[in-house]
Amino acid sequence: MSEPAAPYRLRAKPSPQELEQRLASISLVVFDVDGTLTDGRIGYVGAERALFFHTHDGHGIRTLIETGAVMVGWCTTNRMIAIRDRAHALKVTFLMQGREDKLAAVEDTGIPWERIAYMGDDFIDLPCMRRAAVSAAPQNARPEVLMHADWVSLKQGGYGAAREFCDLILRAKGYEIYLDGAKGICEWRKR
């Protein structure tokens, strides 16, 4: 009879300064989809399944990509076409879709774990969160996941949690919001 698996040991939560330093050194942020980029619900419209993505999260992801601050990956076991279509619309760098082994999926990117941030909400995300330089979770993630997150959003998954994390990464990478009301410009710019 085999021994039961040992529980994950909690790593020390980083100070705000340490968290910012770690985020400044990442080159890839990976988001779980169901429960992180969506609210976790799956609706049915006739025979079709539907997911809902928040525009704020999409704008944050697009900003990370367009500024060149970091590459963005999505990692999900879900195979829905809507996920592929939304990822392509945002120009997500790595779409790891239909992957049961998320750890292997992220390792296939070739980016070392010390250069990766990972945001997830459920048990399946814990192996990646434990390896990543920075782990994050939406406010409504599983309690066991919240215990292992270096940073927890004030928002729920699918309701702007990913956008909060994107903004945190941008600030750590030296970006700030530039606003010129006269010209109608509001954008992230490198300090």
MIZA-847234 format. One record per residue (C-alpha): residue number from 1; residue in one letter; x negated, y, z negated. Coordinates in pm, 1 decimal. Example, Ala and Ser with C-alpha at 12.3 -4.5 7.8 and 13.67 -1.06 7.14 Angstrom:
! MIZA-847234
PT  num  residu         X         Y         Z
PT    1       A   -1230.0    -450.0    -780.0
PT    2       S   -1367.0    -106.0    -714.0
! end
This chain:
! MIZA-847234
PT  num  residu         X         Y         Z
PT    1       M       0.0       0.0       0.0
PT    2       S    -143.5     338.4      98.6
PT    3       E    -182.3     630.9    -135.4
PT    4       P      66.1     917.3     -94.2
PT    5       A     -70.8    1225.1      76.3
PT    6       A    -208.7    1484.5    -159.9
PT    7       P     -18.2    1814.3    -169.8
PT    8       Y    -169.8    2114.0       0.6
PT    9       R    -377.3    2322.9    -234.0
PT   10       L    -290.0    2689.7    -234.4
PT   11       R    -563.6    2920.5    -119.5
PT   12       A    -606.5    3252.4    -294.9
PT   13       K    -397.5    3535.3    -153.1
PT   14       P    -623.0    3795.1      10.5
PT   15       S    -635.3    4149.6    -119.0
PT   16       P    -491.2    4413.9     119.1
PT   17       Q    -848.9    4507.7     219.9
PT   18       E    -946.7    4145.2     284.9
PT   19       L    -627.3    4087.2     483.9
PT   20       E    -702.7    4391.6     699.3
PT   21       Q   -1061.7    4270.5     757.2
PT   22       R    -941.8    3925.8     860.7
PT   23       L    -679.8    4071.6    1094.4
PT   24       A    -939.9    4302.0    1248.3
PT   25       S   -1143.1    3996.3    1352.9
PT   26       I    -868.9    3784.6    1510.5
PT   27       S    -842.4    3742.8    1885.2
PT   28       L    -521.1    3533.7    1900.4
PT   29       V    -193.3    3552.8    1711.3
PT   30       V      36.9    3251.7    1740.3
PT   31       F     407.0    3268.9    1663.5
PT   32       D     638.2    2979.4    1592.8
PT   33       V     963.0    3037.2    1787.3
PT   34       D    1265.8    2886.9    1609.2
PT   35       G    1310.7    3064.7    1276.8
PT   36       T    1028.6    3312.7    1337.9
PT   37       L    1099.7    3479.0    1673.8
PT   38       T    1465.7    3374.1    1650.5
PT   39       D    1691.5    3354.9    1348.8
PT   40       G    1679.4    2976.2    1369.0
PT   41       R    2036.2    2933.1    1486.5
PT   42       I    2118.3    2758.5    1812.1
PT   43       G    2449.9    2857.6    1966.0
PT   44       Y    2648.5    2674.3    2228.9
PT   45       V    2817.4    2849.1    2519.8
PT   46       G    3002.2    2562.9    2681.1
PT   47       A    2738.3    2296.8    2738.3
PT   48       E    2451.0    2548.8    2735.8
PT   49       R    2244.8    2620.1    2425.5
PT   50       A    2158.8    2981.9    2347.2
PT   51       L    1884.4    3149.0    2144.6
PT   52       F    1863.0    3515.9    2055.3
PT   53       F    1538.0    3713.6    2044.6
PT   54       H    1511.4    4058.1    1882.6
PT   55       T    1398.9    4341.0    2109.8
PT   56       H    1179.9    4487.1    1833.2
PT   57       D     980.1    4163.2    1816.8
PT   58       G     947.3    4163.4    2196.3
PT   59       H     821.2    4520.0    2198.5
PT   60       G     562.3    4441.2    1930.1
PT   61       I     438.9    4137.1    2122.2
PT   62       R     424.9    4331.6    2448.3
PT   63       T     227.2    4608.3    2272.8
PT   64       L     -29.9    4358.8    2137.7
PT   65       I     -79.1    4224.6    2490.3
PT   66       E     -77.4    4556.7    2678.4
PT   67       T    -323.2    4726.1    2440.2
PT   68       G    -554.2    4425.9    2462.7
PT   69       A    -566.7    4411.8    2081.5
PT   70       V    -520.4    4032.1    2079.4
PT   71       M    -392.1    3747.3    2290.7
PT   72       V     -50.6    3609.9    2195.8
PT   73       G      64.6    3248.4    2181.2
PT   74       W     398.9    3086.6    2113.0
PT   75       C     403.7    2735.9    1969.9
PT   76       T     726.6    2537.2    1952.6
PT   77       T     866.5    2187.9    1972.2
PT   78       N    1171.3    2336.8    2147.8
PT   79       R    1188.7    2281.3    2525.8
PT   80       M    1463.8    2531.3    2612.5
PT   81       I    1418.8    2720.6    2937.7
PT   82       A    1516.5    3044.5    2759.8
PT   83       I    1191.4    3027.7    2561.1
PT   84       R     983.2    2988.8    2876.1
PT   85       D    1168.4    3274.3    3045.7
PT   86       R    1127.6    3512.2    2748.5
PT   87       A     759.1    3423.6    2707.8
PT   88       H     695.4    3487.6    3078.4
PT   89       A     885.1    3818.7    3065.4
PT   90       L     657.9    3933.0    2780.7
PT   91       K     344.0    3792.0    2952.1
PT   92       V     258.2    3572.0    2653.7
PT   93       T     -97.2    3437.7    2699.0
PT   94       F     -40.9    3083.0    2570.0
PT   95       L     299.1    2911.6    2578.5
PT   96       M     269.6    2585.5    2385.5
PT   97       Q     620.1    2450.0    2438.9
PT   98       G     758.6    2104.7    2362.0
PT   99       R     455.6    2023.5    2145.1
PT  100       E     526.6    1805.6    1841.6
PT  101       D     167.4    1838.1    1714.9
PT  102       K     130.3    2212.9    1673.3
PT  103       L    -221.9    2180.2    1532.3
PT  104       A    -342.7    2007.3    1850.8
PT  105       A    -150.8    2256.9    2065.6
PT  106       V    -325.7    2556.6    1907.4
PT  107       E    -663.8    2381.3    1919.8
PT  108       D    -610.1    2334.9    2296.0
PT  109       T    -640.5    2714.4    2336.3
PT  110       G   -1012.5    2683.8    2261.6
PT  111       I    -999.2    2976.3    2016.8
PT  112       P   -1167.9    2894.7    1682.4
PT  113       W    -938.8    2896.7    1378.3
PT  114       E   -1132.8    3179.7    1212.5
PT  115       R   -1017.2    3402.7    1502.6
PT  116       I    -648.2    3301.6    1482.7
PT  117       A    -350.2    3440.6    1291.4
PT  118       Y     -40.4    3218.8    1272.5
PT  119       M     317.2    3309.8    1177.8
PT  120       G     561.4    3029.8    1095.6
PT  121       D     859.5    2948.5     880.2
PT  122       D     888.6    2572.0     822.1
PT  123       F     696.9    2260.7     720.1
PT  124       I     579.4    2185.9    1074.4
PT  125       D     387.9    2517.6    1072.2
PT  126       L     190.6    2450.6     753.1
PT  127       P    -106.0    2267.7     913.2
PT  128       C    -167.5    2565.4    1145.6
PT  129       M    -109.5    2818.6     870.5
PT  130       R    -361.7    2640.8     648.7
PT  131       R    -630.7    2650.2     920.3
PT  132       A    -572.7    3003.0    1050.9
PT  133       A    -777.1    3300.2     931.8
PT  134       V    -447.4    3470.5     845.5
PT  135       S    -113.6    3302.9     782.7
PT  136       A     215.1    3492.4     787.8
PT  137       A     580.5    3411.4     734.7
PT  138       P     919.4    3577.8     770.3
PT  139       Q    1090.6    3668.1     443.1
PT  140       N    1339.9    3380.9     480.0
PT  141       A    1084.0    3105.5     547.9
PT  142       R    1094.1    2784.4     345.9
PT  143       P     975.4    2847.3     -12.8
PT  144       E     686.1    2604.6      36.3
PT  145       V     574.7    2801.6     342.3
PT  146       L     600.0    3133.8     159.2
PT  147       M     364.1    2994.7    -106.3
PT  148       H      99.0    2933.2     162.4
PT  149       A     139.2    3260.8     352.9
PT  150       D    -127.4    3528.7     320.7
PT  151       W     134.1    3787.2     422.8
PT  152       V     514.4    3779.8     408.4
PT  153       S     735.4    4010.7     613.8
PT  154       L    1007.2    4215.8     450.7
PT  155       K    1231.8    4106.2     738.0
PT  156       Q    1386.9    3774.3     829.6
PT  157       G    1290.2    3561.9    1126.6
PT  158       G    1457.9    3683.7    1443.8
PT  159       Y    1527.9    4023.7    1288.5
PT  160       G    1198.0    4208.4    1328.2
PT  161       A     959.2    3998.3    1114.7
PT  162       A     726.4    3938.7    1409.5
PT  163       R     728.3    4311.9    1491.1
PT  164       E     616.3    4392.5    1137.0
PT  165       F     326.3    4149.1    1177.4
PT  166       C     238.1    4293.3    1519.9
PT  167       D     225.5    4644.7    1371.4
PT  168       L       4.0    4522.7    1086.5
PT  169       I    -236.3    4366.4    1338.6
PT  170       L    -245.1    4681.4    1551.3
PT  171       R    -331.3    4897.1    1250.5
PT  172       A    -604.8    4654.3    1143.1
PT  173       K    -745.0    4666.3    1498.0
PT  174       G    -774.6    5046.1    1478.8
PT  175       Y    -455.6    5154.4    1656.1
PT  176       E    -214.2    5420.7    1541.0
PT  177       I     114.0    5555.4    1670.5
PT  178       Y      76.3    5863.5    1887.8
PT  179       L     385.2    6082.3    1914.6
PT  180       D     426.3    6381.3    2143.7
PT  181       G     789.0    6489.1    2118.9
PT  182       A     751.2    6760.8    2381.8
PT  183       K     642.9    6507.0    2644.3
PT  184       G     861.2    6224.6    2512.7
PT  185       I     559.2    6002.1    2443.0
PT  186       C     544.7    5752.0    2160.3
PT  187       E     280.8    5481.3    2194.0
PT  188       W       4.6    5294.3    2014.9
PT  189       R    -343.3    5435.4    2080.5
PT  190       K    -688.4    5337.5    1957.7
PT  191       R    -812.8    5576.4    1685.8
! end
